[in-house]
Each structure stands twice: as structure tokens, then as C-alpha cells.
Amino acid sequence: MFENGLIAIIMASIGILFLVRILVYICQFLLIVLKDVKEMASIVWGDITGTEVKRENRQKIQERIGIVSGITKTDGPVAVTGSSGYIGSRVVEDLMGQGYQVHACVRDSSNEKKVDHLLNLNEQDLEGSVELFEGDLFKRGSYDEAFAGCAAVIHAGATVGFNRETPQEVYDGCFTENEHVIESVRKSGSVKRFVFTSSFAAVGHPRPEGYVFTEKDWCGDNVEGYKGAWTEENISKNRDIAYAMAKANTEKMIYKAAEEDGSFEAVSINPLHVIGPLMSENHNQFFSWQFWILQLLKGEDFGNWNERKLRGSTMLWNMVDVRDVARAHRLGTESPNAKNGSRYILSATDPSGEMFTWELQAKLKELFPEIESIGGEEMEDGRPKEKTYDSPRSYCSLAREELGLSTYSIEETLKGTGDSYKAINLL
Ligand SMILES: NC(=O)c1ccc[n+]([C@@H]2O[C@H](COP(=O)([O-])OP(=O)(O)OC[C@H]3O[C@@H](n4cnc5c(N)ncnc54)[C@H](OP(=O)(O)O)[C@@H]3O)[C@@H](O)[C@H]2O)c1
């Protein structure tokens, strides 16, 4: 009797232990599933759970659940709008260097000054190739042919308005006509990534000196700081407002379009003062940053041109190399870390790339000792006559971290800019 009781107690204990063990296994399993579901949800619908997924986990999970993110050269050609331009041309060159087939969109393929440097890339020892397609932002359906079968589109074309086009043309050429580009992307059915060349103008806004801008900033923040100028009515009157609003509105529009469509992701690149070697004489656009570097190298103070003062000479130059900007665009199409709505500031890597005009002048003197007179700003007793407002400070840290971008030193960039001006006989 006593023995039977003991056996029953032992059996019951074993049973309870067994049940507890099973319960522990079930809990562990549920925890793993819950974590996976949470991470998958944050990838599919954004970070709704409040937990940012670690990058390496993101890639693994994306591969596991088959979410398309980022392209490779085997996925198909990449189309580049604004290919004839300063940034667009370098994007084409970079893609070709990585073995891509590039559909270069230009307004006029018979304009040798704008396309010869692109066609010459086919003669160089690059793994990829380039083919020209005509397209105009103002014409609906203009990019249908160029985007057909493409895995990604890099949209670097825009009516930039280096003091030529009206503010309204700048706005329409960037925002209003972007609908045409997005329409062609949708029609293609093959585009997985759309990378838009936005601008730091969509980020920067009035802030105290020394404030460091990041991708979380938008030009429409701190509206009071604009003292009444930040209005829709000012689009047709003020070029800076038109440009900033166009870039910011375009960004918001493309992220929404991509989210609704579901077949492609939209990513933006937000460059600041882009300089670096020019690929053709046509890249010396009047009023561009590279144009002003040339004026300095020609001995004119910043803002002066042909004995006319076109702008103030004090400024904080926050410089990025055009080749880095180009590479960031390509990485924006490839990187699994980028997602719909990702934006990347392309500015100085660190404070070495941020210089007041008088500091830039000193650096150019160091890099080009053979040039007798280099322009800068007005000085008094070896010090700047006027104080410069210390803004915009910003670094391309997120692009380096998430996209894996490596950057040129500011010395390489400035030297490369001057040397390219010599090579095209403008200096
Ligand atoms: N450079 C900078 O410092 C900087 C900084 C921030 C952002 N960005 C942005 O970067 C992009 C490229 O600028 P960029 O410096 O390379 O300027 P760019 O050299 O003037 O290039 C602009 C390109 O857009 C094309 N384009 C203009 N209007 C067009 C239209 N109606 N239809 C089709 N194409 C048109 C031009 O073609 P054509 O050759 O036929 O004129 C050119 O290829 C722009 O979106 C600009 O806002 C530039």
C-alpha cells in the first residue's frame, strides 16, 4: 500500500516536471515567433513596433520572407534622368564602372556638347555600357521607353534654375513634372528602386549658428524663422522657397506613391555644396558651386563675376565630392539597408570639408601654389572684415553608415576640381 502511494507520487512528480518542461518550450517558441513577427512587421509596414530592427537582421529576414530590396546588375539596366548634367554624368560613369547597363536620359541626343562625354565612356575600360534615350520632364510618357525593363531609376534631372529659369519653372520642373516620371516608373512594372536627387534645401531651415542638421530635419520646420516668407504664394516669386518646397514636396510625393504602388521603393539623396571634377565644359553651369570655385581660382572674390557683384562673399562652404554623390545614388539603388522614405544628406564627411570663404581661399592657395592670385572675401589686417553666419553644419554620416559610402578627402576634391578646369581649358 505504502509502496503504491510512493510510486504514484513519483509518477505524478515526473508528469508535472514533464508538463513544466513542455510549457517552457512552448513559451520559448512563442517568444521567437513574436520577435520574428515584430521584425517582419517593422520591415513590411515600417517601424510600427517602436523597435528598430538591427541592419544585419533586416537583411536576413528580408531574404527569408522574399521581400525585394535593393538591386544588383543582374536585375536589369538602370535609367538615369539628367544624364547630361554635372551629377547625372558621374552617376552614369559610376554605374558603368560597376558593370551596369545604363539608359542615359537626355533632352537632345544630337547635342554633342551635352552627350559626347557620355558616349566616350563606352570607349573606356568600363565593365558596363551606356545607351542614350531622349526624354523631357515636361512631356507625359516621355520616359516610358527609357524605363522599360529597368531595375532602377535614378532621377537626377531637374530644372535647376541657376538664376536662369523663373521660380515657378524651377518648382514645376522639379515637383509638378515628377508625376510624369513616376507614371513611367509605374508603367515599367520592372523598377524596384527609385532614387531621387533631392537637395539639402529640403532639409535646411532657419536655426541658430552651429546647429547640426540631420535627415530628420525638413525645410518646412521652424516656419516662424522664415519671417512670413514660407508661403505657397511665394513659390512664383522666391527662387529659394520654390526650390526648397519643390524638393520637399517631391520627396513626400514619391514616398507616398511608392507606398501605394507597393512594387518599388523610393529613396532620396540630399546633396549640399557639390564640387569635384567636371566631365565636360557644359558642367561649368553659371552660378553653380563649381563655377564659383573657378572664379576663385581666377582671382575673383566669391560672388564677383566680370566686375559685377552677384552675391555676398561670406559663406560657410559645406562641400561634398560629385563622385561621392554619384556613388551614393548607386548605393541607394542597391543597399538593403535603405527602405522606402530613406533620405541621405550628402555633405562634408567631417569639419575638414566645412570652410568659411577665407579658409577655402587659404586651402586653394595651398593646393594651387602656381596660381598667383586666388579670390576669397574682403579681409582687414589678415582677418575677415565681416562675420560669417556659422551655418549649415551637417555631415554625410548616415550615408557612410547605412549605404557603406566611402568619401574623398576635401583636398582631393578641391584639387580635382581645379585640375579638371585646366583639362577642359577653362583655367
Ligand atoms: N549641384 C549641386 O550643388 C546640387 C546640390 C543639391 C541638389 N542638386 C540637384 O541635383 C540635380 C542635378 O543637378 P546638377 O548640378 O547636375 O545640375 P545640371 O548640371 O544643370 O543638370 C541638370 C540636368 O537636368 C536636365 N534637365 C533640365 N530640365 C529638364 C527637362 N525639362 N527635361 C529633362 N531634363 C531636364 C538637364 O538637361 P540638359 O543638359 O538638357 O539641360 C541636365 O541634364 C538637380 O535635381 C539639383 O537640384 C544639385
The ligand as an ORCA input file, in Angstrom:
! r2SCAN-3c Opt
* xyz 0 1
  N      24.937     70.798    -57.947
  C      24.593     70.922    -56.681
  O      25.316     71.520    -55.857
  C      23.299     70.321    -56.205
  C      23.022     70.360    -54.833
  C      21.821     69.811    -54.398
  C      20.943     69.220    -55.288
  N      21.236     69.203    -56.615
  C      20.264     68.579    -57.523
  O      20.944     67.667    -58.352
  C      20.259     67.526    -59.599
  C      21.254     67.679    -60.730
  O      21.902     68.920    -60.592
  P      23.213     69.277    -61.401
  O      24.077     70.089    -60.516
  O      23.760     68.057    -62.021
  O      22.605     70.272    -62.479
  P      22.799     70.314    -64.078
  O      24.208     70.061    -64.404
  O      22.178     71.574    -64.539
  O      21.911     69.096    -64.560
  C      20.512     69.167    -64.657
  C      20.062     68.108    -65.610
  O      18.633     68.155    -65.706
  C      18.279     68.176    -67.076
  N      17.024     68.883    -67.302
  C      16.724     70.176    -67.035
  N      15.472     70.461    -67.415
  C      14.970     69.325    -67.964
  C      13.752     68.981    -68.567
  N      12.762     69.842    -68.700
  N      13.589     67.722    -69.004
  C      14.567     66.814    -68.896
  N      15.764     67.073    -68.350
  C      15.967     68.326    -67.885
  C      19.431     68.858    -67.764
  O      19.425     68.538    -69.129
  P      20.060     69.492    -70.240
  O      21.508     69.146    -70.260
  O      19.345     69.154    -71.478
  O      19.831     70.893    -69.771
  C      20.614     68.265    -67.010
  O      20.948     67.020    -67.527
  C      19.161     68.576    -59.580
  O      17.964     67.966    -59.212
  C      19.590     69.537    -58.489
  O      18.503     70.175    -57.902
  C      22.394     69.740    -57.103
*
